[in-house]
Amino acid sequence: MKQSEIKELSVAELQDKLSETKKSYSDLKMAHAISPLDNPIQLRSVRRDVARLATELTKRELQ
């Protein structure tokens, strides 16, 4: 998910997307622990998406 896409979301949508992305990340981590993923770079990209969403939420709360 790109930063420009994240900026267009409302606060409620950001919170929903953040919880979905965190769940997706934990599922990927579990799957990777059991057997290696075909594309382990997925973990990095999902983790960075979580960080982008959390950063945007924090930035909006501080404004």
Secondary structure, DSSP 8 states (H G I E B T S, - for coil): --HHHHHTS-HHHHHHHHHHHHHHHHHHHHHHHHS--S-THHHHHHHHHHHHHHHHHHHHHH-
